[in-house]
Amino acid sequence: MKAPVVVFCALLAVLLLVQGGVTVEAAVTCRPIELSACVSAITSSTPPTTLCCSKIKEQKPCLCQYLQNPNLKKFVNSPNARKVASTCGTPFPKC
């Protein structure tokens, strides 16, 4: 039961890292689970996949919201999440 929570939190962390600014993009639904493609990259040294980077960019407008969530913040602020965001070309958000 703890594994899905860890995966969810890791995904949220990646989303938050990718949020470079507070830009509003059309029709983005903030769903941390969308970052599940990034779990292996955040929890290990595995490079992010194309799908992971795509999801990070898609969820970029939501990252500051994820950082405000105490359950997600520790994953979003993790060194690996920052590295994944950087590798995907999405700057860490300044909220």
C-alpha atoms as a printed R data frame, in Angstrom:
   type eleno elety resid chain resno      x      y       z
1  ATOM     1    CA   MET     A     1  0.000  0.000   0.000
2  ATOM     2    CA   LYS     A     2  2.916  2.373   0.657
3  ATOM     3    CA   ALA     A     3  4.378  1.906  -2.843
4  ATOM     4    CA   PRO     A     4  1.473  3.694  -4.638
5  ATOM     5    CA   VAL     A     5  1.774  6.608  -2.208
6  ATOM     6    CA   VAL     A     6  5.514  6.887  -2.838
7  ATOM     7    CA   VAL     A     7  4.975  6.771  -6.587
8  ATOM     8    CA   PHE     A     8  2.264  9.397  -6.387
9  ATOM     9    CA   CYS     A     9  4.449 11.672  -4.265
10 ATOM    10    CA   ALA     A    10  7.404 11.218  -6.568
11 ATOM    11    CA   LEU     A    11  5.272 12.204  -9.520
12 ATOM    12    CA   LEU     A    12  4.049 15.281  -7.758
13 ATOM    13    CA   ALA     A    13  7.589 16.257  -6.943
14 ATOM    14    CA   VAL     A    14  8.564 16.069 -10.568
15 ATOM    15    CA   LEU     A    15  5.628 18.204 -11.554
16 ATOM    16    CA   LEU     A    16  6.569 20.844  -9.069
17 ATOM    17    CA   LEU     A    17 10.146 20.884 -10.210
18 ATOM    18    CA   VAL     A    18  9.140 21.397 -13.766
19 ATOM    19    CA   GLN     A    19  7.004 24.417 -12.947
20 ATOM    20    CA   GLY     A    20  9.319 27.259 -13.907
21 ATOM    21    CA   GLY     A    21  6.850 30.039 -13.410
22 ATOM    22    CA   VAL     A    22  3.241 30.739 -12.791
23 ATOM    23    CA   THR     A    23  2.156 30.505 -16.387
24 ATOM    24    CA   VAL     A    24 -1.400 29.550 -17.057
25 ATOM    25    CA   GLU     A    25 -1.877 27.135 -19.910
26 ATOM    26    CA   ALA     A    26 -5.205 26.220 -21.417
27 ATOM    27    CA   ALA     A    27 -7.148 23.260 -20.044
28 ATOM    28    CA   VAL     A    28 -4.560 21.746 -17.734
29 ATOM    29    CA   THR     A    29 -6.022 19.426 -15.148
30 ATOM    30    CA   CYS     A    30 -3.744 19.237 -12.115
31 ATOM    31    CA   ARG     A    31 -3.413 15.545 -11.396
32 ATOM    32    CA   PRO     A    32 -0.167 14.432  -9.757
33 ATOM    33    CA   ILE     A    33 -0.781 10.871 -10.948
34 ATOM    34    CA   GLU     A    34  0.038 12.121 -14.447
35 ATOM    35    CA   LEU     A    35  3.673 12.107 -13.356
36 ATOM    36    CA   SER     A    36  3.756  8.369 -12.771
37 ATOM    37    CA   ALA     A    37  5.961  8.012 -15.856
38 ATOM    38    CA   CYS     A    38  8.694  9.796 -13.880
39 ATOM    39    CA   VAL     A    39  8.759  7.596 -10.792
40 ATOM    40    CA   SER     A    40 11.739  5.481 -11.837
41 ATOM    41    CA   ALA     A    41 13.737  8.572 -12.795
42 ATOM    42    CA   ILE     A    42 13.010 10.248  -9.446
43 ATOM    43    CA   THR     A    43 13.581  7.200  -7.265
44 ATOM    44    CA   SER     A    44 16.748  5.977  -9.011
45 ATOM    45    CA   SER     A    45 19.477  7.144 -11.343
46 ATOM    46    CA   THR     A    46 17.486  6.176 -14.421
47 ATOM    47    CA   PRO     A    47 17.262  8.997 -16.984
48 ATOM    48    CA   PRO     A    48 13.746 10.365 -17.572
49 ATOM    49    CA   THR     A    49 11.868  8.974 -20.538
50 ATOM    50    CA   THR     A    50 10.358 11.075 -23.298
51 ATOM    51    CA   LEU     A    51  6.936 10.394 -21.781
52 ATOM    52    CA   CYS     A    52  8.145 11.568 -18.376
53 ATOM    53    CA   CYS     A    53  9.451 14.852 -19.805
54 ATOM    54    CA   SER     A    54  6.237 15.325 -21.750
55 ATOM    55    CA   LYS     A    55  4.152 14.867 -18.603
56 ATOM    56    CA   ILE     A    56  6.351 17.258 -16.617
57 ATOM    57    CA   LYS     A    57  5.899 19.943 -19.254
58 ATOM    58    CA   GLU     A    58  2.157 19.257 -19.389
59 ATOM    59    CA   GLN     A    59  1.782 19.578 -15.611
60 ATOM    60    CA   LYS     A    60  4.091 22.610 -15.342
61 ATOM    61    CA   PRO     A    61  1.262 25.036 -14.395
62 ATOM    62    CA   CYS     A    62  0.436 22.785 -11.423
63 ATOM    63    CA   LEU     A    63  3.856 22.428  -9.845
64 ATOM    64    CA   CYS     A    64  3.584 25.306  -7.378
65 ATOM    65    CA   GLN     A    65  0.281 23.861  -6.214
66 ATOM    66    CA   TYR     A    66  1.999 20.515  -5.658
67 ATOM    67    CA   LEU     A    67  4.776 22.211  -3.673
68 ATOM    68    CA   GLN     A    68  2.191 23.599  -1.298
69 ATOM    69    CA   ASN     A    69  0.990 20.080  -0.484
70 ATOM    70    CA   PRO     A    70  2.968 18.721   2.510
71 ATOM    71    CA   ASN     A    71  2.617 15.160   1.203
72 ATOM    72    CA   LEU     A    72  4.123 16.048  -2.162
73 ATOM    73    CA   LYS     A    73  6.619 18.739  -1.243
74 ATOM    74    CA   LYS     A    74  9.326 16.355   0.000
75 ATOM    75    CA   PHE     A    75  9.349 14.586  -3.355
76 ATOM    76    CA   VAL     A    76  9.168 17.731  -5.462
77 ATOM    77    CA   ASN     A    77 12.083 19.259  -3.593
78 ATOM    78    CA   SER     A    78 14.189 16.099  -3.787
79 ATOM    79    CA   PRO     A    79 17.544 16.295  -5.572
80 ATOM    80    CA   ASN     A    80 16.469 13.621  -8.069
81 ATOM    81    CA   ALA     A    81 13.261 15.470  -8.920
82 ATOM    82    CA   ARG     A    82 15.265 18.631  -9.576
83 ATOM    83    CA   LYS     A    83 17.661 16.655 -11.746
84 ATOM    84    CA   VAL     A    84 14.804 15.108 -13.728
85 ATOM    85    CA   ALA     A    85 13.242 18.522 -14.325
86 ATOM    86    CA   SER     A    86 16.580 19.940 -15.438
87 ATOM    87    CA   THR     A    87 17.214 17.003 -17.765
88 ATOM    88    CA   CYS     A    88 13.770 17.546 -19.288
89 ATOM    89    CA   GLY     A    89 14.560 21.229 -19.864
90 ATOM    90    CA   THR     A    90 11.996 22.459 -17.372
91 ATOM    91    CA   PRO     A    91 13.331 24.833 -14.709
92 ATOM    92    CA   PHE     A    92 12.528 24.354 -11.037
93 ATOM    93    CA   PRO     A    93  9.608 26.579 -10.052
94 ATOM    94    CA   LYS     A    94  9.975 29.738  -8.008
95 ATOM    95    CA   CYS     A    95  6.687 29.983  -6.207
